Amino acid sequence: MSEPIIQVEHLKRTFKLGRGASVAALDDVTCELRPGTCLAVVGESGSGKSTLARVVVGLERADSGSVRIAGTEVKPTTARSALRERAKLVQMVFQDPQGSLNRSLPVSATIDEMLRAHRPDLDRAGRRARVLELFDEVGLTERHADAKPGALSGGQKQRVAIARALAAEPKIIVLDEAVSALDVSVQAQVLDLLKRLRAEHGLSYLFITHDLSVVRDIADDVVVMRTGRIIERGTVSDVLDRPQEPYTRLLIASAPRPGWKPQRGLRDTLLGGAAV
């Protein structure tokens, strides 16, 4: 067995709420991502899954515990050289791609910026050629590259965000609710794109989501988080077909699907009235 490409051990992260109150966003979290696979991290809002993603890429500092990526421990830093080296290993795609796009510039500008940082061997013409290659990889054209963000749909802007991540040629992409804002048909197209890119580039994905309906389609392994802790883990088929925890069964039962109808009292039935 090859070594995990991401190894998370005993992470703890607490946020102060004021007046002496605090909340544990991560409470002794341990998990790993195998090379070339997709690990889904699922749970409701407030479960800690996005905090885990931010700690993994170094955007958030853990109180204790460790994260190792390709054998190197991740530590928050402002050193440009260290940030550039980390970016060559791991990139992040967020739920809202708008944050990385300048409304007054064509969307190709965000890819060109990444290439300036990570491909100093390319001149202006070389960067333009690479931009168009990346747009083609994600199913976009030169017309899309020269458009401003306002002219693109949500799915197209998310494809731009994926192209931007690919520009650094990373080994890992962390996807934080990257398809949750898309309608079902566009969501399916983006998931198919992510699967193809993973196969072609040998990528590994850490896939953060609250939506179990997409997990079976994209992931190999899954961890279920509740109030900062991992309560269940295993292969997708183990967890989704044979869930052991009442909370996992609740998430599965609550996932919309054809013919699905909300069931009153389902949370109380499965969790015994326990607060989440």
C-alpha positions in Angstrom: 0.0 0.0 0.0 1.3 3.5 -0.9 1.6 6.2 1.8 -1.4 8.5 2.1 -1.0 11.7 0.1 -2.9 13.6 2.9 -2.6 12.4 6.5 -4.6 14.2 9.2 -3.9 13.3 12.8 -5.7 14.4 15.9 -6.7 17.9 14.7 -8.4 20.2 17.1 -9.7 23.7 16.3 -11.8 25.7 18.7 -13.5 29.1 17.9 -14.3 31.5 20.7 -17.9 32.9 20.6 -17.5 35.6 23.2 -18.4 35.8 26.9 -16.3 32.7 27.6 -18.2 30.5 25.2 -16.5 28.5 22.5 -17.3 25.8 19.9 -15.1 22.9 18.8 -15.1 23.0 15.0 -12.6 20.1 14.9 -12.4 17.6 17.8 -9.6 15.0 17.5 -10.1 14.5 13.7 -8.0 11.8 12.1 -8.3 10.8 8.5 -6.3 10.1 5.3 -6.5 10.5 1.5 -5.0 7.7 -0.6 -3.2 8.8 -3.7 -5.4 8.9 -6.8 -8.6 8.5 -4.9 -11.4 10.8 -3.7 -12.3 11.1 -0.1 -15.7 12.7 0.6 -16.2 14.5 3.9 -19.9 14.8 4.6 -22.1 16.4 7.3 -24.5 19.2 7.9 -23.6 22.9 8.2 -21.5 23.4 11.3 -20.1 19.8 11.3 -16.6 21.1 10.8 -16.0 19.8 7.3 -15.1 23.2 5.7 -12.8 24.0 8.7 -11.0 20.7 8.0 -10.5 21.7 4.4 -9.2 25.1 5.3 -6.7 23.6 7.8 -5.5 21.1 5.2 -4.6 23.8 2.7 -3.1 26.0 5.4 -5.8 28.7 5.4 -6.8 28.0 9.0 -4.5 27.2 11.9 -5.3 24.2 14.1 -4.9 24.4 17.8 -3.2 21.0 17.9 -2.7 17.9 15.7 -1.0 17.7 12.4 -1.5 17.6 8.6 1.0 16.1 6.2 0.8 16.4 2.5 3.0 14.1 0.4 5.0 13.6 3.6 5.5 17.3 4.4 3.8 18.8 7.4 1.5 21.8 6.6 2.1 24.9 8.7 0.4 28.3 8.3 2.9 30.7 6.7 3.1 34.0 4.9 6.4 33.2 3.2 5.8 33.5 -0.6 8.2 30.7 -1.4 6.6 28.3 1.0 3.1 29.2 -0.3 4.2 28.7 -3.9 5.6 25.2 -3.1 2.4 24.3 -1.3 0.3 25.5 -4.2 2.2 23.1 -6.5 0.9 20.2 -4.3 -2.7 21.3 -3.4 -5.2 23.7 -4.8 -8.7 24.6 -3.6 -12.0 25.1 -5.5 -14.7 26.9 -3.5 -18.5 26.8 -3.7 -18.6 30.4 -5.1 -16.0 30.9 -7.9 -16.8 34.6 -8.1 -14.2 35.4 -5.4 -11.3 34.6 -7.7 -12.7 36.5 -10.7 -12.3 40.2 -11.3 -15.6 41.5 -12.7 -13.8 44.0 -14.9 -11.4 41.6 -16.5 -11.8 38.6 -18.8 -11.8 35.3 -16.9 -8.6 34.2 -18.6 -6.8 36.8 -16.5 -7.2 34.6 -13.4 -5.5 31.7 -15.2 -2.8 34.0 -16.6 -2.1 35.1 -13.0 -1.6 31.5 -11.9 0.7 30.8 -14.8 2.8 33.9 -14.0 3.3 32.5 -10.5 3.9 28.8 -11.4 5.2 28.8 -15.0 8.0 31.4 -15.2 9.3 29.6 -18.2 6.3 30.8 -20.3 6.3 34.1 -22.1 3.1 36.0 -22.9 2.4 34.0 -26.0 3.1 30.7 -24.1 0.8 31.7 -21.3 -2.0 32.5 -23.7 -1.5 29.1 -25.4 -1.6 27.3 -22.1 -4.7 29.3 -21.0 -6.5 28.0 -24.0 -5.3 24.5 -23.4 -6.7 24.6 -19.9 -10.0 26.1 -21.0 -10.3 23.3 -23.6 -9.6 20.7 -20.8 -12.5 21.9 -18.8 -14.9 22.1 -21.8 -14.7 25.9 -22.5 -13.6 27.8 -25.6 -11.6 30.8 -26.5 -14.8 32.8 -26.5 -15.4 31.9 -22.8 -11.7 32.8 -22.0 -12.2 36.3 -23.4 -15.6 36.9 -21.6 -16.0 38.7 -18.3 -17.5 36.8 -15.4 -21.0 38.4 -15.8 -21.3 36.8 -19.2 -20.8 33.2 -17.9 -23.2 30.9 -16.2 -22.5 29.5 -12.7 -21.4 26.2 -14.2 -19.0 27.9 -16.6 -17.5 30.0 -13.8 -16.9 26.9 -11.8 -15.2 25.3 -14.8 -12.9 28.4 -14.9 -12.2 27.9 -11.2 -11.2 24.3 -11.9 -9.0 25.4 -14.8 -7.3 27.9 -12.4 -6.6 25.1 -10.0 -5.1 22.9 -12.8 -2.8 25.8 -13.9 -0.6 25.1 -10.9 -0.4 21.4 -11.9 -1.2 20.2 -8.3 -1.4 16.6 -7.1 -4.4 17.3 -4.9 -7.5 19.4 -5.3 -9.7 20.3 -2.3 -13.3 20.9 -3.4 -15.3 22.7 -0.8 -19.0 22.4 -1.8 -17.9 22.9 -5.4 -21.0 21.6 -7.0 -23.7 22.4 -4.4 -24.7 25.7 -5.9 -25.3 24.2 -9.4 -28.6 22.8 -10.7 -28.8 19.1 -11.0 -28.0 18.8 -14.8 -25.0 21.1 -14.5 -23.9 19.4 -11.4 -23.7 16.1 -13.2 -21.7 17.6 -16.0 -19.1 19.1 -13.6 -18.9 15.8 -11.7 -18.2 14.0 -15.0 -15.5 16.6 -15.7 -13.9 16.1 -12.3 -13.8 12.3 -12.8 -12.2 12.7 -16.2 -9.6 15.1 -15.0 -8.8 12.9 -12.0 -8.2 9.9 -14.3 -6.2 11.9 -16.9 -3.9 13.7 -14.4 -3.7 11.2 -11.5 -5.3 13.7 -9.2 -6.4 13.1 -5.6 -9.6 14.8 -4.4 -10.7 15.9 -0.9 -14.4 16.5 -1.6 -16.3 18.5 1.0 -20.1 18.2 0.7 -23.4 18.1 2.6 -25.1 16.4 -0.3 -24.9 12.6 -0.1 -26.5 12.2 -3.5 -23.2 13.2 -5.2 -20.9 11.1 -3.0 -21.6 7.8 -4.6 -20.8 9.3 -8.0 -17.5 10.9 -7.2 -15.9 9.3 -4.1 -14.1 6.2 -3.1 -14.0 6.7 0.6 -16.1 8.8 2.9 -16.0 10.2 6.5 -19.1 11.5 8.2 -18.7 14.4 10.5 -21.0 15.7 13.3 -20.2 18.6 15.6 -16.5 18.5 14.9 -16.0 14.8 15.2 -15.7 11.9 12.7 -18.5 9.5 13.6 -18.3 7.0 10.7 -15.8 6.2 8.0 -15.2 3.6 5.3 -15.6 2.9 1.6 -18.6 4.6 0.0 -20.4 1.3 -0.4 -19.8 0.4 3.3 -21.0 3.7 4.6 -23.9 4.4 2.3 -25.2 0.8 1.9 -24.5 -0.4 5.5 -24.4 2.7 7.7 -23.7 2.0 11.4 -24.5 5.3 13.0 -28.0 6.8 13.4 -26.8 10.2 12.2 -25.4 8.7 9.0 -28.8 6.9 8.4 -30.5 10.3 8.9 -28.3 12.0 6.3 -29.0 9.2 3.8 -32.8 9.3 4.5 -32.8 13.1 4.1 -31.0 13.1 0.8 -33.4 14.2 -2.0 -33.9 11.6 -4.8 -36.7 10.7 -7.3 -39.9 10.1 -5.4 -38.4 11.4 -2.1 -40.7 13.1 0.4 -39.6 14.8 3.7 -40.6 12.7 6.7 -41.8 14.5 9.8 -40.1 13.4 12.9 -37.4 11.5 11.1 -34.6 13.2 13.1 -36.2 12.4 16.4 -36.8 8.8 15.3 -33.3 8.2 14.2 -31.4 10.3 16.8 -33.7 9.8 19.7 -34.4 13.6 19.9 -30.7 14.3 20.4 -29.5 17.8 19.4 -27.2 18.1 16.4 
